[in-house]
Amino acid sequence: MEDKNITLVQSDTNEISEISEISSNLTGSTMTKAGRLAMELSHEKRRLKQELEELQTEYDDIKPTTPTGTPDWYVKWLSMLLAVAGVFLISASFTLYGQIAYLISTVGWIYVGMQWSDRAIMIGSAISGTAIAMNIVNSFVNVTS
C-alpha cells in the first residue's frame, strides 16, 4: 500500500514538473492562452484516463466472480427458492412437503458447491440434507410401527 502512495506522490511531482516544463517552453511562443490551456487540458485528460484504467483494473480484481446464466446459476436460484419454500411449508405444518423441498434444495446446493469447488457450501448442505433425510426416515419408521 505504501508503494502506491509513494508512486502517486512521485507521479504528481512529475506531472507538475512536466506542466511547468510545458509552460516554460511556451513562454516565448506565439501560442495563445487558449492553445496553452488546451495542451494542459489534454495532458490532464491523459492522466485521468490512465487513473481510471488503474481503478477499473482494481475493481475487476475485487468484484464478485459468481457466474451468471450458467447451469449452476439456475440450480443455485432454484435451490434457494426450494429452501425458502421448504422452511415456509414446515412453518405452515406441511412438514413432509417442506422437508422434501428442503432436501431437494440441499442436493442442488451440493451440486453448486461441487461446480464452484466450494467445500463450505458442500459440507453445510450435506449436513443439513442428512439431518432432514434422517428426520424423514424417522417419520416413516414411526408411522409404520
Residue pairs with C-beta under 8 A, 6 or more apart in sequence:
15 43
15 47
18 43
19 40
19 43
22 36
22 39
22 40
22 43
23 36
26 36
26 39
66 73
67 73
72 111
72 112
72 115
72 116
75 108
75 111
75 112
76 108
76 109
76 112
78 108
79 104
79 105
79 106
79 107
79 108
79 109
79 112
80 105
82 101
82 102
82 104
82 105
82 108
83 101
83 102
83 105
83 106
83 109
85 98
85 101
86 98
86 99
86 100
86 101
86 102
86 103
86 105
87 98
87 102
88 98
89 95
89 97
89 98
89 101
90 98
90 99
90 102
91 98
92 98
95 139
96 136
96 139
99 132
99 135
99 136
99 139
100 136
102 128
102 129
102 132
103 129
103 132
103 133
103 136
106 125
106 126
106 128
106 129
106 132
107 125
107 129
109 121
109 122
109 124
109 125
110 121
110 122
110 125
110 126
110 129
112 118
112 121
113 119
113 120
113 121
113 122
113 123
113 125
114 122
